[in-house]
């Protein structure tokens, strides 16, 4: 039986079997030949008529969502990157005087001497933390009760990958990407969070996922994509450690939530209205199956307030993409010891050997491939395809 907290982040159905972990679902589907379906809270979202206008404003829905999370958890921790999605989450709390216990900025320590304001490519994504996230916090965060921490995810990865007892619980990964692997490592090795878990505190880790990717046409419709919800995994094996973590650690997607479905629906309705009134927007979103820099930038002023958009003017890079070949993962292959990269590579290779070709992209998305590195072997297959939810008609 899947843990109910994990079910809220979506789960996979293959025939009559269910899986939280995508890799396990794909391996099972590869053996049986059955189709794979991603169920993202369909019981909640299917019970609502998405075409009926949501009367509350987005700003009010953002406030309600922040208050929900504050009321739900003993300790509220925000993953803050300096991007607009997490910046809007930040302001949903602080502009409404709702306490955030902690703001966590994560980046590899090994890149801190490479911060620069010149490179706007995805390879320089972590410069957003120094050039945008921290300056924005210095300007807007005034509550001394909120702690700001930088977690070095490269050090967390080494802790996890070299701890055989802990690593054995994560032998099957939900998402094959170093950046996701490092989030798992942070979540299970961080001493501050582990102390809270030992105290019996419930900790809500808040992530700014994700954007209202509406597809314009007849009819207008929307899908949830699993790549945006795949940052955490349920341990493969239950131990005292994993039991403690699963009872007290909770990951929340701020926008995509069954607790306030009106939020994402309202965002989608705003995009639909823009497309109906402006041919430029219609052209951007017509048959759009993925979020691009153009349609993302165009919608921002309509779904986020001005103080949020300021962070983008400080410094931002183009989108880093997702998956093994994303430029934001290059630090892992260039700087981690072979004993650490080998842990992830072995998991990926074993999975790729057993998984059917139909679950992989035939080619990489434009702009996501980085140069080959001697510590990294691609193998015969490439990045996993995203899996989308059922279609919701607007």
N, C-alpha and C positions, 0 to 999 in steps of 0.2 A: 504494500500500500504506500503510495507516494505521500511524503510529508506535506501537509496542507499548505504550509508557508511556501514550499517550493512549487506547488501546483499553481499558485497565483502568478508565478513567473512564466507559466506556460509549460506544457508537457506534450509528449509525442505519443500518437496512437498508431500502432501497426497491427492490423487485424483486431483481435480482442485484447492485445497486450498494451500496456502503457509504460512510458519511460520518461524520466525527467532529463536524463543525459542523452544528448543527440547522437553521440557516437554509438552508444549502446543500441539506440533505436535503429540506426542505419545498419549496424552489423546484423541485427535481427532481421531487418527487412531484406538485406542482401542474401541471407540464407533462405528466407521463405519466399522471396519474390513478390511480397506484398507491398502496397503503397504505404507511404509515411504521411501522416497528417499532424500538423502542429495545432494544438488546442490552446488558445490563449483566452481563458475565461469566457468561453462562448455562452455559457449559461447566463452570464450577466449582460454581455454586450448584445446578445441576440434578443434579449427581452425588451430592448429599447428601439423605438422607431427613430432612426437617425435623421429622417427627413423633417421631423418636428423641431422647430426652432428652440434652442436653449435660451431662455430669457436672461439668465444671469450673465453679467459681463465676464470677460476673461480674467480681469484683475480680481474680481470677487471669487471666481473659481480657484485662482491661484492661492488666494488667501485661505479659502476653505481647505484646500489640500495641505497647505503648510500647518494649519491648526490641527487637522486630522492626525498628521504625523507626530506633532508635539504631544497630543493627547494619548497617542497609542504607545509610545516608547518612553522608557526611563531616560535614555540617552540618545540624542539625535545627532548623527554625524553626516556631514555633507561631503561627498567627493567633489572637489572643486578644481576645474581645469583652466578656467579663464575663458572658456568658450561661452557662447551666448546661452546655451541651454542650461548649463549649471549656474550661470550668472543670474538667470531669471529665477531659478530656484532660490538662490541666495536672497534676492530682493523680495521674493514672496514671503520670506521669514522676516528679514530685518526691516522692511518698509512697513510691516504690520505689527512690529514690536513682539514678534513671536520668537522665543529663544531658540537659537541653535547652540547646542552644547559644544560643538566642535566643527571646524572646517579643516578638511584634509586635502592637501596638495601633494600629489605623488609624482615623482620623477626619478630617473636613475641618477645616483650621485656622480657616475662617470661622465655625464654630459654637462655638469654644472660649469665647467671651464670652457664650454663651447657656446654659451648663450650669446646670441647676436641678433641685431635688429635688421640685418640686411637680407638674410635668406628667408624668403616667404614660401618655400617649398615645404611639403609635408615632412621632409627629413629634419626640419627644425621645429617640429611641433611642440617640443617641451620648452622652447623659449617663451611660449605663451604664459607659462607660469610666472617667470620673472618679469616679463615686459608688460603683461596685462593683468593676470590674476592678483598678484601681490600689490601692485599700485592701485588697483580697483578696491581691494580690501582696505588699504590704507586710507582711501578717501571716504568710503561708505560705512565701514564696520566700526561702530562706536560702543558696543556693549562689551565691557571688560570680562563678562562671564563667559564669552565665547572664546574658546582656545583655537589657535591656528597652528597646525602642525604640518611639517613637510616630512613625508615618509619616502625613503629611498627604496623604490621597488626592486632595484637590482640586488640590494642587500637582502631583501625579503625572499627573493627567488633563491638565492644561495642557501638561506636557512632552510627553506622547504625542500629543495632538491637534494640537499646533503643529509637530510634527516630521514633515514630509511623507514622508520616506523610511521612518521607522519606522511611521507610521500606514498606509502603503500595504500593509503586511503584514497588517493587521487590517481590511480593507475589508468583510469578511463576519463578523458577530458571532454567536457561539453563543447568546448570551442578550441580549435587548434591555432592558437596565436600567442606569442610571448607576452604581449600586453595583457591579455586575459589571464594567462598563467600567473603573471605577476600580481594581478588583483586577488587571485585566490591565495597566493603566498602572503600578501599583506593581511588578508582577512583572517588567516589562521595562525600567523606568527607574531602579530603586533602585540607587544607586552601591555600596552594601555587597554586595548580591547579585551585581551585575555583576562586581565585583572577584573574588568567589569563583568565578564561572563562568570568568573569564579564567585563574584559577589551576588550572583543571581540577577543582575541587571539585564533588562532587554535593551538591545542596541539596534537602532534603525540606521542602516547605511543607505543614504539617499543618493540616487543617481539621476541625472537629468536626461532620461530617455523617454520619448524620442520625438521626432518631428511629424507633423500631419501631412504625410505623403499622399495627397489626394490625386486620383486619376480622373481627369476631366473627360467628359464624353456623355454618351447616352446609354446607361445612366452614369452619373458621377458615383465613384466608389472608392473604397479605402481598404487596405490590408494592414494588419500588424505583421512585422517581419521579425523572425526569431533572432537574427544577428544582433538586434538592438537589446535583446533581453537575455543574452547568453553570457553575462559576466560572472555568474556564480555557478557552482556545481554542488550537488549533493555528494558527500563522500561515498566511494564505492563500498567500503567496509565500515561497519559501525564499531567504534571503540569508545572508551570513556571520554577521550578527547573530542572525537567527532560528535558524541552525544551532547557534551557540554556546549559545544559551538552551535549545534543545530537547535538547541533549546533557547539560546539567548542571542544569536546573531541573525538579523533579518535584513534582506536587501529589498529596497523599494524603488520602483520606477516612479518618478514624480508625476509624469504626464499620463503614462499608460497604466491606469490602475482600476481594478474593479470596485474600489472603494468610492471613487468619484468618476464614473464613466462619462458624465456630462462634460468633463474637461476636454478630453480628446475629441469628443463629438463637436463641441463648440469650436475648437480650432479648425476642424475639418469644414464646418459650415461657413466659417469666415473665408477660407480658401475657395470654397465653391462659389460664394457670393462674388469674390474678386474675379474669378474666371468668367462668371456670367455677365459681369459689367465691363470687363476690360479684355479686348482681344489679345493683348500682350500676355496677360496671365493665362488665358485659355491656351495659347500656343505653348507656353512653358509647361503646362500640366497635362496637355493632351497626350494620352498614351504614355505618360511618364511612369515607368516602372521602378525607377530608382531616384533617390534624391541627388540632384546635381548642385553645383555651386550657384548656378543661375537661379533655379527656382527656390533654393533655400534663401539666398540673399534677397530675392524679390519679396518673399512673404514676411521677412523678419519685422519690418516696421508695423505690421498689422497684427502680429501675435505677441510681441514683446514691447515693453515701454521704453522710452528714450534712455533712461538711466542704465538699462541693460545693454542697449546698443553701443553705449560709450566704450565698453570694454573691447569691442571689435575695432574701434578706431585707434586704440592704443597699439595693439599688435595682434595679428592673426595670420595663420598660414592657410593655404588651401587644404581641402579635406584630405586626411591621411589614408582614407580607405579602410578596408577591414581584411582580416585573414593573415595567413602566414607571411605573405609578401608585402604587407603594408610597410611603408617607410618608417612608421613609428616604432617598428620592431627591430630596426637595424642595430640599435644599441645592444640588444641581446646577443646577436651573432658576432658582433665586433668586440665585445668586452667581457662576456661571461666565459669562464673556463670551460674547456671541452667536457669536463665531468658534468657540468650543469646543462649546457646545450644538448649534450648527449641524452639526458633524461627525457627532454621534450622530443627530440628527434626520434628516439626509439619508440615512444608512444605513437608518434605520427606515422612512422614507417609501418609498424605493426597494423595500425588501423587501415592505412591505405592499401596494404596487401590484401586485407580481408573484405574491404568495402567495395560495393559494385560501382562501376564507372558512372552510372546514371546520377550519382549524388554529387559529382564534381563538376565544376565549371570546365568548359572546353578550352577557354582561354581566359587570361587575366583581364579585369577591367582596366581601361586606359589609366595610366598614371599611378598604378599601385605596385608595379614590379620594381624591385631594386636589384642592383648588380649581385652576381653570385658571390658568395663568401665561402672560403675553404672549410669553415666549420659547419656549413649548412648544405644539405643535399636535398634537392627537390624531389627526387624520385619520379616515377612515371605519371603521377597525378598532380592535380593542382588544388586550388582552394575549394572548399565545400560550397555548394550552392546554398543561398539563403532559402529558408522555407517560410512561406507566408500562411497566414491564418485564412479562415473563410472570408468571403467578400461581404463588406457592409455597404449597403446602398444608401446614399445621401439624399 
